[in-house]
């Protein structure tokens, strides 16, 4: 599925949103995710009732461009993610950073920036333990006893080099749920296919926010 942040539910407005890349995709679940990046946000901004208004005024949304970092500044990202109302709770929020080094080689690094169930983030930038699973494979059911319906995060790039081109996109993971083959096996009373995992973690991916240094 594709999600589009459009100002109006009109053909013109939807097209404009896609043209400016203010979009995200999911593996099928209806997660809602919104991201802004800027130079002057703080940890309290993501909690504000006018979060989106402040994000547009002081930064750029997903699909946007940051240029020429002010002296001493590094990109600050604000993220809000809401679960599918009819689906599973959320496991974690991740930021994937990519950058080009001086030789033009691409690098990528994953940062867990919000973990459900009061899990801590380690020095390696990952949740300190897995979220767990409530899936009953035989019956193809799960519960929302783990995870969170809403996750919010503020993150500032700790390894920013203003001379390097970079991009940042957000990935949201749900708690484990039965795979479609598991639902089919339970419904039709057949064996699970060999070599296929019985559970999965649905997710969403945002358009990147790009950083371009001054020339």
N, C-alpha and C positions, 0 to 999 in steps of 0.2 A: 504494500500500500504506500501511497505518497501522501504526505501531509504538506499543506501549503498555508503559510501565514499571510492571509489576504485581508485587506482593509474592508472589502465588501464582497458579498456573494454574487458577483457579476463576472461575466466572461472577461471583460477588460481588466478588472482588478486581479482576477486569478492569473491571467496571462502576465500582468506586470510583476506579480509575486514570483512567478517561475522565472521570468527574465532576470530579476535581481537575485535569484537563487535563494530566496528565503523559504527553503523547503527542507523536508527530511523524508526518510523512508523507513518502513518497518518490515519485519518478516511476516506480517499478517495481523499482528495485534494492533489495537488502536491506542497506543501510548501517545501522550501529548508531551512535547518537549520544546522548550524555548531557551535560546542562548543569546547573550550579548557580550561583546568584548570592548574594552576601552582602556584608558590610561588612568582614570581617576575614580574608579568604583571602590567600595570597601565591603567588608563582610556584612554590614547591616543593610546594604542596598538591596540584596537579594530577598530580604524579608519585607520590603516595603509593599504596601498595597498598590502603589503606582509603579511597580517594578518595570513593566514594559515601557511606560512613558519615560522613566529615567534612563532606561537602556537605550532607547532611540535618541534621546537628547544628548547623552554623554558618550555614546559609543556606536557600534554597528551590530546588526543582527547576523544570524547565520547566513552565509553567502556573501558577507560584506568584506571590505578591505580596510586594513589598518596600514598606515604609511608613516615612514619617518618618525621613529620613536622619539618622544621628548627626552632630553638628557636625564639619565637616572631612572627612567621609567621602564616597566616591562608589562606585557599584556596581562590584563585582569579579566577573567571570564566569570559571568554569572549564569547559573543554570537552574531551571526549574523543570522537573519531570513529574508527570501524573500518570498513574496506571490506567489501563483500559478499564472503564467502569464495570464491564462484564468479564474481565480477565483476571490475570494473576497480579499479585503485588510485585514491587520492584526490588531487585537485588542490590544493584549498585549503579553509580554514574561514573563513566570513564571519559577522560580527555585523551585523544591521540594527537600527539604533536609530531609533525614532520618538518624537516629542515634540510637545506642544502649546505654542505660544508664548502670550504674554499676551493676544493677540487671538483665541485659540482656533483658530489655523491649524495644520494638521498638517504636520510636516516629517519627512523620513526621510534617513538617511545610512548608507552601506555602509562597513564596516571589514573589510579582510582582516586576520585575526589569526593565521593559520598558513598557510605556503606550502610546498609540497613541493619536493624537489630543491634544498634550501639557497638558495632564492630569498629575497631581502631584501624588506622592506616599506618602501615609499617614504614620503616626507613627506605624500603624498596618501592614505596608508592603503591602498595597493594593492600586490599583488605586483609586483616590478619588471619582470617579463616573463611572457609566457604560458607555460603548462606545455608546449606543443608537442602533437604528435599522432603516434601510431604507426599510425593507421588505413590499411589498404590497401583503398581503396574498391572496386576491381575484384573482390577476393576476399572482401570483407566480413569482414576479420579485424583484430585489433589485438593488441598485446603490452603487458605490464606492465613495460616497460623504463623507464618514467617514472612519476612520482607516488610516493606512499607508501601502505603498507597501513594505517598508523595515524598520526593527527595529533592532537596535544594543544595546548591553548592556554590561557593566562591573559591576561585583558584587564581593564583598569580604565578606566572612562569618563573621557576627558580633558576633556570639555566638559559636565560634569554641572552642572545647576542644580537644587538641592533644592526649588525652588518650582514646578518644571514637572512635569506628568504625563508619564510616558515609558513606553516598552516596548522590550524587547530580544528578538529571536529569532535563532536560529542557522541558517545555510544551509551545507550541505556540498556541494561539487562534485566529481564524479569527473573523471578524465582523459577526453578524447574517445573515443567508441566509435561503431561504425556505427549509423545510424538503422535502425529496423525495415524501412523501404522499401529500404535498401541490402542488408540480409540477403535480402529477398525477391528483389531484382533478381539477386543472385548465385546464389541457389538455383534460380530459374526460368529464368535466362539471358535476362532481359529488360532493356530500358533503364531507367535511373533516371527517375523522374517529373520533369518540368521544374519548376523553381522551388522544389524541395524540397531543403533541405540534406542532404548524404549522411552527415553525422556529427552527433552530439549530445553533450551532457554531462549525464548523469543526475545527480540531486541529491536532497537531503532538506531538510525545513524543520521546525523545532521549534515547538511552542506558545510564545507569548511569555512572558516574565517581565515583570510589570507593576510600575511604581513609582508610588506615590501619595503626594504630600506631605501633611504634617499640615495639618489644616484650621484 
